[in-house]
Amino acid sequence: MSGRLHGDGQIFKKSEFIAHTDYEVQITSLYKRTRNLGGMFRVFLGRDIKLRVTPNEDIAKHVGEMLTLHFEDSRRLDFILTSSSGDCVASGDFYTSGRSHRLGTPRRHKSLLSFGLPDHRLDQQFSKGTYQ
């Protein structure tokens, strides 16, 4: 499954405005087909996001740097400009403007096996043999 977005956006380096640009984003959702006793189903593995911006002199100065594309709505996408011709590599997924700039680092999720216990407490219980 895939889709395309295109439009006008703004490029920032942290809070510094770099330039207005046209962009094109291609999104491909990745799935794996698997089988269980109930039949076949698909498991979502993630998304592949490809970005290309229309380069200009201001943008071309930032090859190899982490930048952020601000879309017309409140979404943003962190990326690295890989060439002065506008090729980019996305560094994570879309996010809204309320997220702090962690440059694409994923949030840490708690293990479902801990049943609300912090991971280090669960490890301690297993090592002591007191897990119930």
Steps between C-alpha positions, in 0.01 A plus 500: 500500500645837409412866461646832393490846649620818334472867576675801645689485827761672708841359591653568840826408668383474861323837543689678218295555183691387189261532203158445347493198269283270292513141620392154396464215750443138404372277781507122473345291777682174562310185602586137559249224427482236768278210593357380829223257592238758400639543146719749315543859613736794446732645761596866463881535503531875450522762229767593251499878445684652204532878477615731226508880526547761231850630567612858499823672605395526867403131523807370313731642771364243748596169334562236767319691774190409699210725397125510557230547238189680630195405293198725433315334788661444842703194390878496483763260372867488602740415218857517380567676172723257310571700184480854368247374243237457776528131587424429868485216750218517755610456859188351654132552438268802483424677825301801609645828617449417868787247502841614614778484244664165574594462134303187429589293805218260582326510835587222742212258551456293814500126463155342492637221718571726796131558584569852613832432674800702381735281295784513757269371778387212280863410426580505872209268577610252233861502619393442863245235402219695667289572189134401546 
